[in-house]
Amino acid sequence: DVLCPNTVELSHTTFVYDGKVKSPSVTVKDSAGHVLDAGSYTVSYSGNKNVGQASVTVTFLGNYEGSITKTFTIVPKGTSISKLTAGKKGFLAKWKKQSAQTSGYEIQYSTSSKFTKKTTGTTTVKKSGTTSSKVNKLKAKKKYYVRVRTFKTVKIGGKTTKLYSGWSKAKSVRTK
């Protein structure tokens, strides 16, 4: 019986952008689940430095034929809220600028510390150079939890999509 390579596993499928090339390690298994010797294939990476979808191509050598390509994602680096200022039925949020490989920011605010769907609103800032946003038309004298994340708009498989960083730690503010 010929055992064919049939699974390629990556050590990580998501990375955070830091300006460095990302090269997840590869484990290749045959149809019986045995790990193949690294000398029976070559590994090449593509698009693995900037935010977006990157790929790993494993090309088989010797007794094995063909190749398998796997993808992984590089997401933008996050940011954090530097200041929240209460306003009349609203607030002003300021955050640390994160312009490298970033298209903009998403600010989320909620009356629940768990950011439940019913109690949460979102504002999008479409410029990476902007570091503050006012949120108005909220309830007066109410405590709001606020968090921020970065995003980058990229093309993946011909479709435009947003890749997001993780959310910052939430801070709270009480509206006037």
C-alpha positions in Angstrom: 0.0 0.0 0.0 1.2 3.5 -0.9 0.6 6.0 1.9 -0.1 9.4 0.5 0.5 12.7 2.3 -2.9 14.0 3.0 -2.8 16.5 5.9 -0.8 19.6 6.5 -1.1 21.2 9.9 0.2 24.7 10.7 1.5 25.6 14.2 -0.5 28.8 14.1 -3.3 30.0 11.7 -3.5 33.6 13.0 -0.7 36.1 13.7 -0.6 39.7 14.8 1.3 42.1 12.5 4.6 43.3 13.9 6.5 44.0 10.7 8.3 40.7 10.7 7.8 37.7 8.3 5.5 35.0 9.7 6.4 31.4 9.1 4.3 28.9 11.0 5.9 25.5 11.3 4.4 22.7 9.3 3.5 19.1 10.2 2.7 16.8 7.3 0.9 13.5 7.9 0.2 10.6 5.6 -3.2 8.9 5.3 -2.3 6.6 8.2 -1.6 9.5 10.5 2.2 9.1 10.5 4.3 12.3 10.5 6.4 12.6 7.3 10.1 13.3 7.5 10.9 16.9 6.7 13.3 15.7 4.0 10.3 14.4 1.9 8.9 17.9 1.2 9.8 21.5 0.8 7.9 24.5 2.3 7.5 27.9 0.7 5.6 30.9 2.1 3.8 33.7 0.2 2.4 37.1 1.4 3.5 36.4 4.9 4.7 39.8 6.1 1.8 42.3 5.9 -1.8 42.2 7.2 -3.9 39.8 5.0 -4.1 36.2 4.1 -0.8 34.4 3.6 -0.1 30.9 2.3 2.2 28.0 2.9 2.8 25.6 0.0 4.2 22.1 0.8 5.7 20.5 -2.3 6.4 16.8 -2.0 9.7 15.1 -3.1 10.9 11.6 -3.8 8.2 8.9 -3.4 5.5 11.6 -2.9 4.0 13.8 -5.6 2.1 17.0 -5.8 1.6 19.8 -3.3 -0.8 21.1 -0.7 -1.4 24.8 0.0 -2.7 26.1 3.4 -3.6 29.6 4.4 -3.1 31.6 7.5 -4.1 35.2 8.5 -2.1 38.2 9.7 -4.3 40.7 11.6 -3.4 44.3 12.4 -1.8 45.2 15.8 -4.4 46.5 18.3 -4.5 49.7 20.2 -5.8 50.9 23.5 -8.0 53.7 24.9 -5.9 56.5 26.3 -8.7 58.8 27.6 -12.5 58.9 27.9 -14.1 62.3 28.5 -17.8 62.5 29.6 -20.1 64.8 27.6 -23.8 65.6 27.6 -25.5 62.4 26.6 -22.2 61.1 25.2 -18.4 60.9 25.5 -15.2 61.6 23.6 -12.9 58.6 23.2 -9.2 59.0 22.5 -6.9 56.1 21.6 -3.3 55.4 20.7 -2.5 55.8 17.1 -1.8 52.6 15.2 -1.1 53.5 11.6 1.1 50.6 10.4 -1.0 48.2 8.3 -4.2 49.8 9.6 -7.1 51.3 7.7 -9.1 52.5 10.7 -10.7 51.9 14.1 -13.9 50.5 15.5 -15.2 51.9 18.8 -17.7 49.9 20.7 -19.7 51.2 23.7 -22.2 49.4 25.9 -24.1 49.7 29.1 -23.1 46.1 29.8 -19.5 45.2 30.8 -20.1 42.0 28.7 -21.0 44.0 25.6 -24.2 42.1 24.9 -25.8 42.6 21.5 -28.9 44.5 22.8 -26.8 47.0 24.9 -24.0 47.7 22.5 -23.3 50.3 19.8 -20.4 50.6 17.3 -18.8 53.6 15.6 -16.3 53.2 12.7 -13.4 55.6 12.1 -12.1 55.1 8.5 -8.8 56.9 8.8 -5.8 55.4 10.6 -4.5 58.9 11.5 -7.6 59.8 13.5 -7.2 59.1 17.2 -10.5 60.3 18.7 -14.2 60.1 18.2 -17.3 61.7 19.8 -20.2 59.4 20.5 -23.5 61.3 21.1 -27.3 60.6 21.4 -26.8 58.2 24.4 -28.6 58.2 27.7 -27.8 60.9 30.3 -26.1 60.0 33.6 -25.5 56.4 32.5 -22.3 54.3 32.8 -20.9 53.1 29.5 -18.1 50.7 28.8 -15.9 51.5 25.9 -13.3 49.5 23.9 -11.5 49.9 20.6 -9.9 47.7 17.9 -8.1 48.4 14.7 -9.0 47.0 11.2 -7.4 46.8 7.8 -9.4 46.4 4.6 -7.8 43.8 2.3 -8.7 41.7 -0.6 -9.0 37.9 0.0 -10.0 35.7 -2.9 -11.1 38.7 -4.9 -13.4 39.9 -2.2 -12.8 43.0 0.0 -12.9 42.2 3.7 -11.9 43.7 7.0 -9.4 42.0 9.2 -9.7 43.1 12.9 -7.3 43.2 15.8 -8.4 42.0 19.2 -10.5 44.4 21.4 -8.6 46.7 23.8 -9.3 46.4 27.5 -12.6 48.2 28.2 -12.7 51.5 30.2 -15.8 53.1 31.6 -17.3 56.6 31.5 -20.5 58.1 32.9 -22.4 60.5 30.6 -23.5 63.9 31.9 
